């Protein structure tokens, strides 16, 4: 009888031990996100090995393409705006007419093509589709110093061109008064379906797919360890990459964050944070940017998210019109460059577009969408990421342990305080309230963003924080 009791006790211990080991190891295993090895090319995946060569690329357009563009610009139909409507109803057609006039009569696309081609560009096939990327090495390196690889990822409705003003500040910081302690080798890919990267031919290409493709790209370029930086979709793609390869990503720098897993504490902080900020870990600047919450949170999200709902449900329908009309495409994209740069710009008839950007820069970004015909595939990325519901994906349930730096720009659409961000990013080593700027940080405030990246990397390197992940 006692031996039977001993056996039963042993079995109980074995079961308990097995459960303990399972929970310990499963928790550890779930801390990383599985690499998504997909096939996004046309038809069936071939049995032969994929061509992994890296080919030089240059932006080129034909006279026929430009003639077609000008014909469409000439035939545009404009709708008279409501009196005193400014940009509250979207892009005001009074300003749109001025942009189109500049586009037809003054904008020099051939000159801008030279600007685009001033940095080396390449294409390589990964998971069945051609991936386009800009790859800029430092013009000079102090003796004994190595360049630090930095992957920079854009979002919608931006492009790789957003980084053209920040690239020299990172690859040659000494020439711009930023010292030479940390010099970068910058890689800026086009998200598949954006710019000159081939669009996926199959459904379900989401941020984890893009992160997996870019991880493969960095390994193919010979980088075993690297830094990543992003805003907009670049925030999510770089976050996923840090979840897939935490031992490869030395540091993650973001100029936008979002948190999909919110609990009762977050709700309480929304209700009471204005009155008891310290209780919820809010700083004075958090309170200033977040409250009153109905106006700066809920209403702002509702008023600015209509496009996302369309793109997350029926992107191809509205995309047909945008891909057929350059003026329609410009109106759609320019509206975002107005309100996402500063919400107050909606109160101006010209949308404040030229307060932070030149028309040449804005039209170059639009032309990248037009000549590549990528607007529909770029919009589909919303459906692929959101169609299963917010908070349902595995990556949304996992934390990020990679050293993280966050540059919080004051005119970002929605402010996420550090107290909220640290629930997702458990190793925030740098969080700064930036003095000015909005959603398109690298495009709008390259100096500020470059300085924040440099100080973040300096901290990670000096304290060897990546080794403590």
N, C-alpha and C positions, 0 to 999 in steps of 0.2 A: 504493500500500500504506500509506504514511504517512497519507494523507488518510482512508483507511478506519479506521486506528487512532485518528485524531483524532476522527472521527465517533463511534466506539465509546466513546472516553473522554468525549466530550461527553454521550453518552446516559447513561453511568454517573453523571456529575455531575448530570444532570437528574433521574435517578431518585432519587439520594441527596438532592438538594435538595428534591424533591417529598416524599420520606419525612420529611425533617427538618421541613419546613413543616407537613406533616400531623400529626406527633407534637406539635409545638409548639402548633398551633392546636386540635387535638383535645383536648389536655390542658386548655387554657384553656376550651374549650367545655364540657368535662365537669365543670368546677368549679361550674356552676349546674345546678339541677334543673329540668326542664321544667315549666311551669305546666300543670296538668291541667284542661282545659276540658271538663267532663263535663255530662251531663244526667241528673239524679237524680229528676226528676218522674215521674208516672205516664204510661205509654204513650209514644208517639212525641214527639220534640221538635217543638213547633209552629214554623211558618215565620215567624210574627209575632215582633216584637221583645219580649223579656221586660220586664214591668213592673218598673222599677227604683225605684219610689217607696218611701219609708221611712215606715212607719205606726206611730203610737203603740200600745203594748200594755200591758195590765194583767192581772195574775193574777186570775182569777175562778173561783169554783166555785159550783155550784148546791146547793140543799138536798137534791135527789134524790141527788147524788153523795155528800154527807156522810151521808145516811141509809143508803145502800148500804154505805159504809165501816163505819159503826157496827154494822150488821147482821152484816157479815163478822167484825168484831172480837168481837162477842158469841158467834159460833158457832165460834170458833177451837178447834182440838183441840191440846192440848199433850202432849208426851212427857216423862215423868219422867226427869230427868237421872241419870246414874250418880253414886253417892256420891263426893264429893271430886274431881269431874272438872273443876271450875272452868270455864275456857273452852278446855280442851285438846281437846275434841271439837267445838268450835264454840260458837255462842251458847248459854249455859246457860239452860234454860227457866225456872228460878227467877227469874233476872233478867229474862227476856223477859216473864213474867207481870206483873212490876212495871212494865215499860215500857208494856205494853198497857193496864194499869189506869190509868196516868197519861194515856196517849193518849185513853182513853175518858172519863175523869172530870175531868182538869185541863188538858190541852193545849187551847189556844184557837187553832184554825186561822185563824179570822177575824182575830184580832189579828196572827197571823203573816203573813197575806196583806197586811195594812197595812204590815208591816215590809218585805215583798218589794216592795211598790209605792212605797216611799219614794224609791227611785231611779228615774229615767226609764228606761223599757224600750220597745223597738221591735221591729218585724219588717220584713224586706225579702226579696224573692224573689231567690235567686241559684242559677243552674244548675238551675232547676226546682223548688226547695224553699224553704219559708219559713225564714229564719234569724232566731232570736230573740237579742237582745243588750241588755245594760244599758249605758247611755252616760251617764257622770257628768262634768260640767264643773266646774271649780273655782268655789267661791262667790265668790272674789275673787282678783284678780291685781295684784301691784305694777305701777306704771306702767312701761310699756316692756318688760314681760316677757310672754312667750308660754307657754302651757301645752304640755307635751310629751305627745304622744299615746302611750298605753301600752295595748297589747293583752294582756289576761290570760286564759289559757285553763286551764280545769279538767280533771279527769280522771274516772275511774270508781272507786268509786261516788259521786263528788261531783257538784257542780253549780255554776252561776254563784253560788249563795248562799255558797259558800266564801269569796268575796271581799268580803262585805258589811262585815266588820270592818276590812279593810285599805284599802278605798276612801277613807274620810275621811282616813286618814293620808297618802295620796298626793295627794288633790285639795286638801287643806287642811292641809299639814304644819305650818305655823306655829302653828296652834291646838293642835297636839299636841306642841309642843316640838321639832319637827324642822326648824325654819328655813324660809325661803321662797325659797331659791336655786333649787330645782327643784320645780316644781309640775306635776302631771300631769292630763291629761284621760283618764279610764279607760274602756276599752271591754271588757266581759266578755261574749262570746257564749256561747250554749249550743252544744256540738258537735252537728251534725246527728244526730238520733236520741236526743238527750239533752234532758231538760227540755222547754222549749217551742219548740225548733227541730224542724221537721218531719223525720221519718225518711226517709232515702233509700229510694226504691221499687225500686232496681236493685242488683244485686250489685257488688262491688269498690269500694265507697266506703271508702277507707283514709285514713291520716294525711296523705298527699300531697293527696288530694281535699279534706280538711278545710282544710289549709293554703292551697290554691288558693282555696277559698270565702272564707276569712277575709282573704286578700290582696285579693280583689275587694271585700269588705266595707270594708276600710280605705281603698281607693281611692275607693269610692263615698261614703264619709264625708268625702272631701277631704284625706286624709292621704297626702302623697307620701313622707314619712319618719316613722318611728315606732320605738318600742321594743317588745319582746315579752317576756312572762314566763310561765313555766309549770312545772308539775310533773305527774307521772303522764303521761296521754296529752298533756297540755299541753306537756310537755317535747318530745315527738316532733313534735307539730304545729308548735310554734314553731321547732324545729330545721329542719324541712322548709321552713317559710316563709323562714327565713334562707338556705336553700340555693336557693330559687326566686328570691328578690329580695334578694340581698346588698347592692344599692345603695339599697334602700329601708329595710331594717332597720338602724337605727343601732347597736343593741345588743341582745343576747339574754341574758336573765337566767333562770337555771334553779334550782329547788330539788330537782331530781332529774336524774340523768344515767344513761345506760346505754350500754354499748359492745358492739356485736354482732361487730365484727371483732377477734378476739383472735389473737395470734401466739405463737410459741415463747417470746418474752421474757415475755409475760404468764404463761404456764405456769410458767416458771422463777421468776418473782416470787412466784407462789402457793406454790411449794415452798420457796424460799429467802429470800423477802422478810422473814420474821420474824427471821431471823438476820443478814441483810446488807441492812438497809433502804436504806442510802445507795446501794448498788449499783443499786437499781431506782428511785431517786428517791422513796422512801417517807419520810414524816415519822413521828414517834413516834405521832401521833394516828391516822394510817393503819393502823399496826401494831395499835394498840389496838382499832380498829373492825373490822379484817379477820380477825384471828387469835385463836384457832385457826381456820383456814380451813374445816375440815370442819364445825365447829359453826356458825360465823358466816357461812359462805358456802354451801357445798353443801347441808348439811342444811336450812338455813333456806329456801333456794330451793325445795327439794323439798317441805318441809312447808307452804309458803305458796303454791304455784303450782297446786294442784289445780283451783281455780276457773278459772284462765286456760286450762288444758287443756280443760276442759268448754266454756268460752266460745269457744275457738278452733276447736272441732270441731263441737259440736251445741248452739249457744246457744238455739235455739228450743224444744228439748225441756224443759230445766230452766226456761226462761223462762216456759213455760205456767203452771207452778205458782206462780211468783213474781208473775206478773201477775194471778193469780186470788185470791191470798191476801195481804192486807196484813201479817199476822203473819209469814208465810213471807218476804215481802219485807224486813220489818224485821230478822228473824233473819239473813238473808243479808248485808244491808248493815252491820248493827251489828257483826258479827264482824270486818269489815275495819277499822271505826273503833276497835275494841279493839286488835287485834294490830298494825296498821300505825302506830298512835300510839306504842305501846311493846310490844315482844314480851313483856316481863315481865308485862303485864296479863293474859296467859293464865293466870297463876297465881292470879288473883283470881276469886271466884265472880261478882262483878258486872262482870268484864271491864275494870274501871277506867274505864268509859265516862264517868262524871261527874267524873273527875279533871281532864279537860281540856276537856270540852264540857258544855253544859247539855242536858237532855232536850229542851227546846224547840228548840234548834239541830239536834240529831240528828233529831228528828221532822220538822222543817221540810224538811230535805234528803230524808228518806224520802217525805214527802208530795209533793214535786216529782216524784219518780218515780211515785208512785201516781196522782195526779190527771191526769198527762200520759200515763199508760200506756206509759212509755218503756223499761221495764226490758229487754224483749227486744231492741229496736233498739240500746240502749246496749251490750248484751252482744255483739251481732253485730260490733261494731267490732273485737273481738279476732280473730274469724275473718277479717275482711277484711285485717287487718294481719299475721296470722301464718300463714295457711293455705298460703302459698307457701314457708314455711320461713324460719328466722332467718338473716340474712346474704345473702339472695338478691336483695333489692330494690336498685334503683339508689341510692336515698338512703342506704342503709347503707354503700355503697362510697365515697361522696363525703365530703370533709371539710367543715367549717364554718369560713369565714374571718372571719365577722362578729365584732366584739368581744364576748366572752362573759364573763358573771359567774356563778359557781356558789356557791350557799349549801348547804353539806353539813350536813344536820341529823343529829345522832347516832343517832336512832332510825329512820332510814330503813331500809327492808327490807334493802337491800344497799348497802354503801359502795363507791363508785368513787373511787379516789385520783386526784389531779390528774395523776400520771404516766401513768395510763391514759386519762383524759379528753382530754389534750392531743393524743393521736394523732388523735382525731376533731375536737376543737375546737382549731384550731391558733392561735387568738388569745385565749387565756384571759387576761384582764386583772385578774380578781379571783376568788380562790378562798378561801372562808372556812369553817373548821370552826365551825359554830354551837354555842352552849353547851347548848342543849336543844331538844327538839322532834322530831317525826317526819314521817310521810308527808304529812299534810294541813297543810302549813306555814302557809298564809294563814289557815286556819280556826282553827288551834291557837295559833300564835305570830305574830299579825299585826304586832306592834311590831318583833320581831326581823327579820322578812322585809322590812318597809317600810324599816328602817334600812339593810339590805344593798342593797336596790334603789337607794336614794338615793345611797349611797356609790359604787356601781357607775356610775350615770349621771353623777355628779359627775366621776369619773375619765375617762369617755368624752368628756364635754363639754370639760373643761379641757384635755385633751391632744389633743382633736379626733381621737380614735382612729378614728372611723368614716370619716374622710377618708383614712385610711392603709390601708384594707382592701385 
